[in-house]
Amino acid sequence: MNAVQITDVATPERLGTPEAADFEAAIAVRTAVNAHDSGTNDEARPPEEMLATWRKQEHEPKRMLLARENGVAVARGVVEYRLGEAADTAWLHVEVLPEHRGRGIGRAMAERLLEIAAADGKTKAIVYAPSWRIGGARLDAPTGFGDVPADTAETRLLLSLGFRLEQVERGSRLPLPLDRALLERVRDEAAQAAGPDYRTHRWGDHTPERWQSDLAHLLTRMSTDAPSAGLDEGEDPWTVERLLEDELLEAEGPRTGFTAAVEHVPSGTLVAFTSLYAPAELDRPVDQEDTIVLREHRGHRLGMLVKAENLLALDEQRPGHPAVVTYNAEENRHMLAVNEALGFVPFVYEGAWRKDL
């Protein structure tokens, strides 16, 4: 390996400027790596889209590093933090261009990220590593659900750095368009099963004031109610102020948000919600992001109800996207059953790895 320089990447105010060169180079690495490894452009994110995410620093502090060899960008690294109970954790991510792999660049970047996390007082690191290989020797998740390849570059590197596999996540893809009449029937059947104590609401990029506090509570519960195996990721607190800031920063980017939620009529509070984010380009898939049904309201088909409602909103307002993409823990059978019934099919599995620092 020739001399590789690893430097911090500043988040620019605007793209297309000299100050934005490193940021744009790092996002280009991300795009190239994902396209090569997945064989699709489904995970491509233009710099305009990524810039909105990187401006979320107050509640989601993060650093991006760029590795250059002889002046050429060859790898990207990310370390992310949270507040609240999750403040002891660092989430790490490393991407190396395929033509520069096998020469120690990924290890050098990973070690630098671990050094940063330890220096910032974090006590554990978590890595979500996609594994595209099918077949061969497998490493089982301790949850009893899912496995990853036992002998790939990412598995060997993580094991050598002292990480242990804790969980497997499934990436699923729902081809679009759906049969609208069928989707309406699924929604109506779920609503009938839920009964008159539950009703749905929809909105776009900005949460109505009436529901802001409830949605902040649901987002907080996302960090505690979703299965996390031995990752022990801790509560990530959301407030109305954080929600409004997040929506403001998202609105600066090119994505369009769709939210559907379920109100528990007797209490007048939201007990379930799901969000979709549609990119500006119609040839790219839509991201299915957070979905939760509060534990105390499960068993009423609210997961199916809220997802079908939001897919109908997407079909009405932004038809033409090729698919919806989502990720779930393999042991999250409640949500996977909903996804499978709607037509989602697996396309990748991610290992969720932990290292105590």
Secondary structure, DSSP 8 states (H G I E B T S, - for coil): ---EEEEEE---SSSSSGGGHHHHHHHHHHHHHHHHHHSSSTT---HHHHHHHHT--SSS-EEEEEEEETTEEEEEEEEE--SGGGGGEEEEEEEE-GGGTTSSHHHHHHHHHHHHHHHTT-SEEEEEEEE---SSSEEE-TTSS-EEESSSHHHHHHHHTT-EEEEEEEEEEEES---HHHHHHHHHHHHHHH-TTEEEEEE-SS--GGGHHHHHHHHHHHHHHS--GGG--------HHHHHHHHHHHHTSS-EEEEEEEEETTTTEEEEEEEEEE-SSTTS-EEEEEEEE-GGGTTSSHHHHHHHHHHHHHHHHSTT--EEEEEEETT-HHHHHHHHHHT-EEEEEEEEEEEE-
